């Protein structure tokens, strides 16, 4: 999954960036509202983690512009603005959830997982399909009840496919979930990870859709 972190405090931003990357998310980080708006107009993200008190352009303005473009991306506001009225204003502008600074990192991760589940149309915390089960909270994977070890990049390919069976994702879309701006993209990376997943989880789980991409077939 690829996330956009918008945070102007360098110390907080570095801590959150390290936390999210340790959880195998691909993350881009910008420090002001104008750069955030540009990133959101030019890249696809699975979730936006948005501070409100930003230089150059306020976070609420960024959020309103995002929703005006009919972008339904989950938005989690992380801010020190703790009055009830300010929280109401953010939610009414289109935010999906709120976390107040200073925040507990485990709570932050749990809220991110919950929003990603909702965006995928799921309520259950564990994804199960064709004998394969993945738990985004623990990163545990089983096949017919037996544990399987995946690399971080294999997980990053598998999770969006298993979260939405029947949805076809192109190679470019999967690459976006694997890499941030500063990462070097190998030309055949997706194919390599798909091959590894098929060996570990079964050859039939992830299917090619010729000329389009990959999918986990709906049952």
Secondary structure by P-SEA (a helix, b strand, c coil): cbbbbbbccaaaaaaaaaaaaaaccbbbbbccaaaaaaaaacccccccccccccccccaaaaaaaaaaaccccbbbbbcccccaaaaaaaaaacccccccccccaaaaaaaaaaaaaaaacccccccccccbbbbccccccccccbbbbbcaaaaaaaaaaaacccccccaaaaaaacccccbbbbcaaaaaaaaaaaaccccccccccccbbbbcccc
